[in-house]
Structure formats: C-alpha cells, structure tokens
Amino acid sequence: MSLIKKLLITLRPLYDFRALLLLCTAFFIGAVTDPAATLGLAGYLAYVVGMAGAALMMSKLLMPYQRTSQHIRAALERGNVASALVVLARVILILGLLVTLMAWGK
C-alpha cells in the first residue's frame, strides 16, 4: 500500500461528511449563543489533537519496529495473550505520553 493511500485512510475521519456536519452545526449554535466559549473550546480541541499526534510520533520513535496491527490480529484471531499484552503496553505508552505532553504544554 502506498504512503498516500495510508495517509488518506488515516485521515478519513477528518473528512467524514457526518462528522463535519455535526461539527459545523455545533460550531454554528455555539457561535450564536457564546462565541468566546466556542472559540476557546475549538482551541482546546486543536491542542488535544496536536498533542495526540505528538504522542503517536514519540511512541513510534520509542518503538520503531513494532507493528501493532500484527499483534492485534494475533490477539483477536488466535487468542495470543502475549500479543494482547504488547498491545496493552503500547496503548499505555501512548496514553502516558499524551498525558505528559498535555501537562507539560499547559
């Protein structure tokens, strides 16, 4: 699979019509009722998304050769407990990095 296709699959939730329609509706209602709070909330959302991206990048730097999708398949299809523990460790690492980056950034 080419890099462009992987990138488009990864970014698919960002251009999903239903999600965009829901966000636009919420933004419009929020802009009418309380514009300052709406812009503040949008800023915090952008901050969290940015820090989540940074946490994913850092986890890939710390574990560059680990392919989580292979471990997920092994855990689900074959019931491999070791693979499930590897997936759990990766999730805990990403969440720990995310919390650390968010606390450090604020």
N, C-alpha and C positions, 0 to 999 in steps of 0.2 A: 504494500500500500504506500502510495507516495506521501510525502510530507504535507502537501497541500490538502489532500483528502483527509489525513489525520487531523489537521488543524481545523478543517471545516466540520468534521464530526465532533470535535471537542467544543467548538464554538456554536454548535447547533442550538443549544438552549438560549443563546443571546438573541437569535433572530427568529424564535418561535412566535408565530402570529398571536396565539392565545396569551402568551406571557406578555408580549409587547402591548396588546390591547388592555390587559389588566393593569399594567404599569402606567400606561397613558391615562386610563380612567382614574386611577388612584391619584396620579400627579395632578390631573385637572381639578378633581374635587379638593385635593389638599391645597392647590394654588388659590382656589376661590375662597376657601374657608380660613386658612392660615398659611400665607406664603412663606413666612420666615421659618416656621417649623418644617414645612415641606422641603425647603432647600437644605435645612440642617439635616433632616433625615436622609436626603439624597447624598449629602456629603459623607455621612457616616456609612451608608451603604457602599459608596465608592471606596472608602477607606478599608472596609472589611474585605471587599472583593480583591483589592490590591494586596492586602496582607495575606490573603489566602493563596493568591498567585505566587507571592514571595515564599510562603511556606512550602508550596509544592516544588518550587525550584530548588530550595535548600534541601528538601528531602531527596530530590534526585541527585544533588551533589553529594550528599552523605551516603547514598546507596545507589550508585550509578548503574550497576549491573543487575539489580534485582528487577524482575518482571512480575509485577503484582498480578497481572491478569492470568498468568500461568498458575500461580498459587491459588487464586480464587477458583479457577476451573478444577484444580486437583481437590480442593477442599469440598466443593459442592458436588462434583460428579463421583469422586471416589471415596469421599469421607476422610480425606487425609488430614489428621489432626495437626501434624507439624506444619502443613501449609496454612491451615487456619490460624495457627499461632503467628506465623510470619506476616499474614495479612493484618492481624490484630496489632502486631508490633509496628507495622508501617502506619496504620491509622493513628495509633497513639503518638508516634513520632510527629506526624503531620499536625495533629491537634496540639501537641506540646509546642511545636514551632509557631503555630498560629497564635496561641495564647501569649507566648513570649514576645513575638513581634508586635502584637497589638498592645501589650502592656508597655513595651519599650518605646513604641511610637507615640503613645499618649503621655 
